[in-house]
């Protein structure tokens, strides 16, 4: 299970983070700050992109990404259906 979040803080750096759990234990956590003010959707996309880059280097066969951004989830579903 992968939990993601990204948000915007106006006129400041915007934070993003993800946390990965497997079999009830913490596997990976990563967070950072965007160097510029942006949109909350852009921060959510950045976070999910970081998750996907990390997953690419792992041996997991399945992953569940939880995001509070419905737009990001819908775009991911649409992208995976078109493959």
PABA-84575 format. One record per residue (C-alpha): residue in one letter; x, y, z. Coordinates in pm, whole numbers, plus 50000, padded with zeros to 5 digits. Example, Ala and Ser with C-alpha at 12.3 -4.5 7.8 and 13.67 -1.06 7.14 Angstrom:
BEGIN
A512304955050780 S513674989450714 
This chain:
BEGIN
X500005000050000 X501405033549897 X500035065750042 X500745098449861 X500165135249924 X501225167749769 X499995202549848 X500565238849770 X501685265350014 X501345298949844 X504525319749820 X506535291349976 X508015258249868 X505295231849828 X505735198150004 X505145163049870 X505505128950035 X504845091949999 X504915062650237 X505115025950136 X503934997550359 X504124960350289 X502874932750520 X502234958750790 X505764972850797 X507185005450668 X509264999050356 X510015033950223 X509225070250295 X510275099350082 X509425136250090 X510605168749945 X509845204649860 X509095219249519 X511335248649440 X508445269349311 X504815276949387 X502645255049169 X499195238849167 X498025211749403 X497405188349108 X500975193448988 X502235184049335 X500045152749337 X501375142948992 X504955149049109 X504365126549410 X502865097949207 X505685101448953 X508245097549233 X506375066449353 X506375051149004 X510095058148961 X510795041049295 X508515011449210 X510375006448882 X513524997749080 X511694972749304 X510554936849255 X506894941549350 X504384925349115 X501404945249247 X501004979249411 X498074999549536 X498575037149528 X496225058049740 X495865094649651 X493375121049761 X493455135749410 X490605121649205 X492025137648887 X495345119448929 X493595086248995 X491325090348691 X494295099148468 X496225068748590 X493225046148524 X492775060548175 X496485057048096 X496605020548207 X493485012048006 X494975026247688 X498045003547702 
